[in-house]
Amino acid sequence: MDHSLQPFEMDCDAPTYAVVKVCRELGLVMPEDVRWLGARAVLAARGKPSAKFIFYHWNDCLLGTNDVVVCSCGGPLPFLKCYQFTLADGREIVYGFGQCHRCLTIYWAKE
């Protein structure tokens, strides 16, 4: 049997496609075609504590109150700008998005 036809595992660190699609309207560049990284995973991988209030902790790293954290491309991390989404069932969810101006990676968090 040809191994190239076998299913493969894909690790996707993006929110649901509906949220990704809306991000174009929020001003993010090519959200369907760029790398997405969860802010919690980025901080955890770099030895930062996993903060319950990720938005504050993330921005503290950017403001220099902790060790400076940079994007994997070497550019500065973007600030996470918060947006409130209202779902069809009436629930409200807050997301934070920030896009690296250098490599266009989108960092995100869900509160």
C-alpha positions as a Markdown table, in Angstrom:
| # | Residue | x | y | z |
|---|---|---|---|---|
| 1 | Met | 0.0 | 0.0 | 0.0 |
| 2 | Asp | 1.2 | 3.5 | -0.9 |
| 3 | His | 2.2 | 5.3 | 2.4 |
| 4 | Ser | 1.7 | 8.7 | 0.8 |
| 5 | Leu | -2.1 | 8.0 | 0.8 |
| 6 | Gln | -2.2 | 7.3 | 4.6 |
| 7 | Pro | -3.9 | 9.9 | 6.8 |
| 8 | Phe | -1.6 | 12.1 | 8.8 |
| 9 | Glu | -1.8 | 14.0 | 12.0 |
| 10 | Met | -2.0 | 17.7 | 11.8 |
| 11 | Asp | -1.4 | 20.0 | 14.8 |
| 12 | Cys | -3.3 | 23.2 | 14.4 |
| 13 | Asp | -2.9 | 25.9 | 17.0 |
| 14 | Ala | -5.6 | 28.2 | 15.6 |
| 15 | Pro | -9.1 | 29.0 | 16.9 |
| 16 | Thr | -12.1 | 27.7 | 14.9 |
| 17 | Tyr | -12.2 | 28.5 | 11.2 |
| 18 | Ala | -15.2 | 30.8 | 11.7 |
| 19 | Val | -13.1 | 33.0 | 14.1 |
| 20 | Val | -10.1 | 32.9 | 11.8 |
| 21 | Lys | -12.3 | 34.0 | 8.9 |
| 22 | Val | -13.7 | 37.0 | 10.8 |
| 23 | Cys | -10.2 | 38.1 | 11.7 |
| 24 | Arg | -9.7 | 39.5 | 8.1 |
| 25 | Glu | -12.5 | 41.9 | 8.9 |
| 26 | Leu | -10.6 | 42.9 | 12.1 |
| 27 | Gly | -7.6 | 44.0 | 10.0 |
| 28 | Leu | -5.3 | 41.0 | 10.4 |
| 29 | Val | -3.4 | 40.2 | 7.2 |
| 30 | Met | -4.1 | 36.8 | 5.5 |
| 31 | Pro | -5.5 | 35.1 | 8.6 |
| 32 | Glu | -6.4 | 32.0 | 6.7 |
| 33 | Asp | -2.9 | 31.6 | 5.3 |
| 34 | Val | -0.4 | 32.4 | 8.1 |
| 35 | Arg | 0.9 | 30.6 | 11.2 |
| 36 | Trp | -1.2 | 30.8 | 14.4 |
| 37 | Leu | 0.3 | 30.4 | 17.9 |
| 38 | Gly | -1.6 | 30.2 | 21.1 |
| 39 | Ala | -0.3 | 32.8 | 23.5 |
| 40 | Arg | -0.4 | 30.4 | 26.5 |
| 41 | Ala | 1.7 | 27.8 | 24.7 |
| 42 | Val | 4.2 | 30.4 | 23.6 |
| 43 | Leu | 4.7 | 31.7 | 27.2 |
| 44 | Ala | 4.8 | 28.1 | 28.6 |
| 45 | Ala | 7.4 | 27.0 | 26.0 |
| 46 | Arg | 9.6 | 30.0 | 27.1 |
| 47 | Gly | 9.4 | 29.2 | 30.7 |
| 48 | Lys | 6.9 | 31.9 | 31.6 |
| 49 | Pro | 4.2 | 30.9 | 34.1 |
| 50 | Ser | 0.8 | 30.1 | 32.6 |
| 51 | Ala | -1.2 | 33.1 | 33.8 |
| 52 | Lys | -4.9 | 32.9 | 34.4 |
| 53 | Phe | -5.2 | 36.4 | 32.9 |
| 54 | Ile | -3.1 | 35.8 | 29.8 |
| 55 | Phe | -3.8 | 39.2 | 28.4 |
| 56 | Tyr | -2.1 | 41.0 | 31.3 |
| 57 | His | 0.8 | 38.6 | 31.6 |
| 58 | Trp | 1.5 | 38.7 | 27.8 |
| 59 | Asn | 1.5 | 42.5 | 27.7 |
| 60 | Asp | 3.8 | 42.6 | 30.8 |
| 61 | Cys | 6.3 | 40.6 | 28.8 |
| 62 | Leu | 6.1 | 43.1 | 26.0 |
| 63 | Leu | 6.5 | 46.1 | 28.3 |
| 64 | Gly | 9.7 | 44.7 | 29.8 |
| 65 | Thr | 8.5 | 44.0 | 33.3 |
| 66 | Asn | 9.6 | 40.4 | 32.7 |
| 67 | Asp | 12.4 | 39.1 | 30.4 |
| 68 | Val | 11.7 | 40.4 | 26.9 |
| 69 | Val | 10.1 | 37.7 | 24.7 |
| 70 | Val | 10.4 | 37.9 | 21.0 |
| 71 | Cys | 8.6 | 36.3 | 18.0 |
| 72 | Ser | 10.4 | 33.2 | 16.6 |
| 73 | Cys | 11.4 | 35.4 | 13.6 |
| 74 | Gly | 13.2 | 37.7 | 15.9 |
| 75 | Gly | 10.8 | 40.6 | 15.7 |
| 76 | Pro | 8.9 | 42.1 | 18.7 |
| 77 | Leu | 5.8 | 40.3 | 19.9 |
| 78 | Pro | 2.6 | 42.1 | 19.1 |
| 79 | Phe | 0.2 | 43.3 | 21.7 |
| 80 | Leu | -3.0 | 41.3 | 22.0 |
| 81 | Lys | -6.0 | 43.4 | 21.1 |
| 82 | Cys | -9.2 | 42.1 | 22.7 |
| 83 | Tyr | -12.4 | 41.5 | 20.8 |
| 84 | Gln | -15.8 | 40.3 | 22.1 |
| 85 | Phe | -17.6 | 37.7 | 19.9 |
| 86 | Thr | -21.3 | 37.1 | 20.4 |
| 87 | Leu | -22.2 | 33.6 | 19.2 |
| 88 | Ala | -25.5 | 32.5 | 17.6 |
| 89 | Asp | -26.7 | 31.0 | 20.9 |
| 90 | Gly | -26.1 | 34.4 | 22.7 |
| 91 | Arg | -22.9 | 33.4 | 24.5 |
| 92 | Glu | -20.1 | 36.0 | 24.5 |
| 93 | Ile | -16.4 | 35.1 | 24.2 |
| 94 | Val | -13.4 | 37.4 | 24.4 |
| 95 | Tyr | -10.4 | 36.7 | 22.2 |
| 96 | Gly | -7.1 | 38.5 | 22.0 |
| 97 | Phe | -5.3 | 38.7 | 18.7 |
| 98 | Gly | -1.9 | 40.2 | 17.7 |
| 99 | Gln | 0.0 | 39.8 | 14.5 |
| 100 | Cys | 3.8 | 40.0 | 14.1 |
| 101 | His | 4.5 | 42.8 | 11.6 |
| 102 | Arg | 7.6 | 40.9 | 10.4 |
| 103 | Cys | 6.5 | 37.3 | 9.7 |
| 104 | Leu | 2.7 | 37.8 | 10.0 |
| 105 | Thr | 2.3 | 35.1 | 12.7 |
| 106 | Ile | -0.9 | 35.6 | 14.6 |
| 107 | Tyr | -0.8 | 35.2 | 18.4 |
| 108 | Trp | -4.1 | 34.6 | 20.1 |
| 109 | Ala | -5.7 | 33.8 | 23.4 |
| 110 | Lys | -9.3 | 33.1 | 24.5 |
| 111 | Glu | -10.4 | 34.4 | 27.9 |
